[in-house]
Amino acid sequence: MTGNSRQRLLSVAAVACLALLVADRTILQPLLRSCRERSARIRVLEAELAQAEHLSGQAEAWQTRLQEFGANALPGGTSAAESVLITAARRWADKTRLQLSATRPRWTDADGDQPRIFELRITAAGTLEAVARFLYEVETSPMPLRVANLTIASTSSNPRHLTLTVDVCAVLWSPDTPAKGDAS
């Protein structure tokens, strides 16, 4: 090989290496970076899609639960709601052999889009077993109720005889009013 052809070969090799370097920096590196960014974006979107599918699957369960609450809720009228809950309290007391001494209804008026809340203060007396069974009946009732306050006391003369004071709260569901966030 002569010096001129060697020089030419080295020049072609240098130009080819320089062309490969320029192609790497201007074409290959941006393509690889774009591919990595798209892959990361796809992973994020797949995670969001999985979460959306999970929430979508739960929507039916929540809708069913809301319908059950509506079906088991107190009726719309004030006196009808009081009657249903007081009757239920008497039924629970009779079933558990708890001596019901007082029931005091109290209504909390609605504020803006907040529903009305009915609170029934129940005062009763009985054994520990009767009190526990009564509370079990309240908690397992199909009505959407909440025990707000609970006091259990005994007297020094008969420690087996307990006095129970419990505030049971219920939301007055109005079937005419759409739930918050409904577009209908």
Protein Blocks (a to p, Z undefined) as FASTA:
>chain_A
ZZklmmmmmmmmmmmmmmmmmmmmmmmmmmmmmmmmmmmmmmmmmmmmmmmmmmmmmmmm
mmmmmmmmmmmmccfbfklmmmmmmmmmmmmmmmnopacfbdcddddddehjaccddddd
ddddddfklmmmmmmmmmmpmbdcddfbdcddddfklmmbccdddddddddddfklcceh
iaZZ
